Amino acid sequence: MNAIQINEAAQALYRVHGGRAEAEAAAKVRENEQRGAAEEAENWRAIQAAIRQVRGPLQS
C-alpha cells in the first residue's frame, strides 16, 4: 500500500469505528501475523499508526 491508500484506509476505519479504530487495526495485525501474511500485517501496522495521527494527540 502506498501512503495515500494507508491514509484513506485509516480515515475510513476511524469514521466507522471511532475510538475503536486503532484496536480494530491491531486485531488485523494479529490476524495477519497468525496467517503468516507479513506484508498484510505491515500494512495494518501502518494503518494503525495513521489512525493515531487522524485521532490526534489529545485522544487516547
N, C-alpha and C positions, 0 to 999 in steps of 0.2 A: 504494500500500500504506500502511496506517496503521502506527503504531508497534508495535502488538501483533502484527500479521502479520509485520512485519520481524523482530521479536524471536523469534517462533516459527520462522520460516524459518532464522534464524541458529542457533538451538539445534538444529534438526533436521539442518542441514548439518554442524554440529560433531559431533553424535552419529555421523553416518555417516562423515565424512571425518577426524575428529580434527584433528591438526595441519595437515592439508592443506586444511581448510575455507576458510581465507582465500584461498588460492591458487585454489581452485575458484570462489569468488565473483569473484575478479579476472578469471578466464578468462571468466566470464559477462558481466562488464562489457565486456570487449574484443569478445566475440561480438556483443553487442547494439549497441555503437558501430559496428562494421563493417556491421551490417544497417541502421543508421540509426534504431534504436529507442531514442531518447534517454530516454524515460520508463522503459523497462525497465532500461537501463543505470544510471539514477539509483537505481532500486530495488535493484539489485545492489550499488551503492556503499554504500547504507545497510545492506544485509545484511552486507557486508564489515566495515563499522565496528562493527556489533553483534557480529560474531564476535570482534573484538578484545576487546570487553567480556566476552563469555562466556568466552573463553580466559583472560583475566586478565592483569595486567601483568607477571608473572614468567615467562611463557612466550612466547618469540619465535617 
